[in-house]
Amino acid sequence: MRILIVGIGALGGTIAARALNAGVDVCLATRTEASAKILRAGLKVSGVGGEARAVPPRVAVIEDYESREKFDLILLATKAHDALESAPALTHLLTPRGLLWPIQNGVVAQMLAARFGRGRVVGGLSNLGATMVEPGVYEQRNAGHLLIGELAGGPSERVESIAQALKGAIDVRTTANLRGAIWAKLLLNCSVTTIGAMAGRTMRQYLILPGGGEVFRRAYDEALAVALGTGTQPERMIVDPMPPGWKERRTTGKDYDGWINQILGVYGDLKPSMLQDFERVRRTEIDFINGYVAQLGADHALPVSMNAAITRMVHAIENGAVHPNPARLVELIGNGG
Ligand SMILES: NC(=O)c1ccc[n+]([C@@H]2O[C@H](COP(=O)([O-])OP(=O)(O)OC[C@H]3O[C@@H](n4cnc5c(N)ncnc54)[C@H](OP(=O)(O)O)[C@@H]3O)[C@@H](O)[C@H]2O)c1
């Protein structure tokens, strides 16, 4: 299987280094020629999973790949907006049965499938955590895996063959309920990551701040109601996506607190990745996370005022109108959330 990885940042670089080191046929696409030049000298990954080094056979910007250089799989490891923007320039590089495989948080795969058809796209997400120390040097932060599945659900030979092709390089798991897995992660991105980023705190820290618990509960419950109301049953990942008391519409009490503690045990002390985007003055993926939930809920006449307020506030932080601060939590409740 001939693979092109597009976006050699934290995740793409880690996957590329491990795949090349394991002897997989992988080429790389960067956004700039300056990045490509650095990577031609080689990639190194360390951290969980051990050290691996590799020199890629071909690194170039997308535009420098020619139509005759065909790939069976194009793994999109850019941010969500860049994946959507770059995809039209990539489809001519696919073999007749070649596939795009986005692994961003949120619903990039569904958006690409709406544009290019489900025959051209498989869905995915990453539970693998990675950081980029500098271009060409990456650190794997956990023993996580990549997930792959059909957007229509069910088993599939083509996703099995992709998992098989990367065996020995990266832990790739298949799922028959990809939409459910994407939503399970989306629920936590909407609550743990985004709210923490706005408050400038980890989840454990923001939950004890004024408004923290309420904003979490309302953002999570709205997003879960949108998933269920639009026909998706979120899949259990590490923590049950259904909070105790959900069926009785009463997500409070001792069992609920125990469920929150389970989430805290896994995600409570992580610095939100969106907070890093704020600090680096980079565009966030909010429109693919809370913004997507707010739009989908509105389209189906479901209440999404907290997710809509969160989306507006993240854009205000991106624009520099306000800054991440614990005060944002109380403001969210007061500002129509
Ligand atoms: N890192 C993690 O641990 C992790 C875990 C789970 C999910 N994710 C998701 O995975 C995605 C990637 O995350 P990341 O942390 O790896 O981001 P990242 O470090 O910012 O890497 C993205 C890379 O894509 C490149 N890029 C942007 N546009 C491109 C284009 N048109 N052609 C080629 N390359 C392009 C960027 O280059 P420039 O820097 O030159 O713009 C950058 O190197 C995000 O959706 C994120 O939410 C990440």
The ligand as a Tripos MOL2 file, in Angstrom:
@<TRIPOS>MOLECULE
LIG
   48    52     1     0     0
SMALL
NO_CHARGES

@<TRIPOS>ATOM
      1 N1         -1.3890   16.1440   18.5320 N.am      1 LIG1
      2 C1         -2.1960   15.3110   19.1580 C.2       1 LIG1
      3 O1         -1.8300   14.7170   20.1770 O.2       1 LIG1
      4 C2         -3.5830   15.0540   18.6240 C.ar      1 LIG1
      5 C3         -4.3700   14.0860   19.2510 C.ar      1 LIG1
      6 C4         -5.6430   13.8310   18.7630 C.ar      1 LIG1
      7 C5         -6.1150   14.5280   17.6610 C.ar      1 LIG1
      8 N2         -5.3400   15.4770   17.0940 N.ar      1 LIG1
      9 C6         -5.8700   16.1600   15.9040 C.3       1 LIG1
     10 O2         -5.0250   15.8770   14.8090 O.3       1 LIG1
     11 C7         -4.9400   17.0100   13.9280 C.3       1 LIG1
     12 C8         -3.4800   17.4120   13.7640 C.3       1 LIG1
     13 O3         -3.0090   17.8040   15.0470 O.3       1 LIG1
     14 P1         -1.4920   18.1730   15.3200 P.3       1 LIG1
     15 O4         -1.3730   18.3650   16.7800 O.co2     1 LIG1
     16 O5         -0.5860   17.2110   14.6360 O.co2     1 LIG1
     17 O6         -1.4140   19.5980   14.5740 O.3       1 LIG1
     18 P2         -0.1090   20.3920   14.1210 P.3       1 LIG1
     19 O7          1.0500   20.0320   14.9770 O.co2     1 LIG1
     20 O8         -0.5190   21.8060   13.9930 O.co2     1 LIG1
     21 O9          0.1990   19.7920   12.6710 O.3       1 LIG1
     22 C9         -0.5490   20.1230   11.5420 C.3       1 LIG1
     23 C10         0.4240   20.1900   10.3880 C.3       1 LIG1
     24 O10        -0.3050   20.3180    9.1660 O.3       1 LIG1
     25 C11         0.4560   21.1690    8.3310 C.3       1 LIG1
     26 N3         -0.3630   21.6870    7.2420 N.ar      1 LIG1
     27 C12        -1.3250   22.6390    7.2920 C.ar      1 LIG1
     28 N4         -1.8400   22.8320    6.0480 N.ar      1 LIG1
     29 C13        -1.1900   21.9930    5.2200 C.ar      1 LIG1
     30 C14        -1.2470   21.7440    3.8230 C.ar      1 LIG1
     31 N5         -2.1030   22.3870    3.0360 N.pl3     1 LIG1
     32 N6         -0.4000   20.8200    3.2810 N.ar      1 LIG1
     33 C15         0.4840   20.1490    4.0530 C.ar      1 LIG1
     34 N7          0.6010   20.3520    5.3940 N.ar      1 LIG1
     35 C16        -0.2280   21.2530    5.9620 C.ar      1 LIG1
     36 C17         0.9630   22.2430    9.2720 C.3       1 LIG1
     37 O11         2.0160   22.9430    8.7040 O.3       1 LIG1
     38 P3          2.3100   24.4690    9.1510 P.3       1 LIG1
     39 O12         2.7790   24.3970   10.5780 O.co2     1 LIG1
     40 O13         3.3680   24.8910    8.1860 O.co2     1 LIG1
     41 O14         1.0260   25.2130    9.0120 O.co2     1 LIG1
     42 C18         1.3870   21.3750   10.4710 C.3       1 LIG1
     43 O15         2.7000   20.8960   10.2910 O.3       1 LIG1
     44 C19        -5.8260   18.0870   14.5830 C.3       1 LIG1
     45 O16        -7.0970   18.0150   14.0240 O.3       1 LIG1
     46 C20        -5.8870   17.6830   16.0410 C.3       1 LIG1
     47 O17        -7.0710   18.1280   16.6710 O.3       1 LIG1
     48 C21        -4.0820   15.7630   17.5420 C.ar      1 LIG1
@<TRIPOS>BOND
     1     1     2 1
     2     2     3 2
     3     2     4 1
     4     4     5 ar
     5     4    48 ar
     6     5     6 ar
     7     6     7 ar
     8     7     8 ar
     9     8     9 1
    10     8    48 ar
    11     9    10 1
    12     9    46 1
    13    10    11 1
    14    11    12 1
    15    11    44 1
    16    12    13 1
    17    13    14 1
    18    14    15 2
    19    14    16 1
    20    14    17 1
    21    17    18 1
    22    18    19 2
    23    18    20 1
    24    18    21 1
    25    21    22 1
    26    22    23 1
    27    23    24 1
    28    23    42 1
    29    24    25 1
    30    25    26 1
    31    25    36 1
    32    26    27 ar
    33    26    35 ar
    34    27    28 ar
    35    28    29 ar
    36    29    30 ar
    37    29    35 ar
    38    30    31 1
    39    30    32 ar
    40    32    33 ar
    41    33    34 ar
    42    34    35 ar
    43    36    37 1
    44    36    42 1
    45    37    38 1
    46    38    39 2
    47    38    40 1
    48    38    41 1
    49    42    43 1
    50    44    45 1
    51    44    46 1
    52    46    47 1
@<TRIPOS>SUBSTRUCTURE
     1 LIG1         1 GROUP 0 **** ****
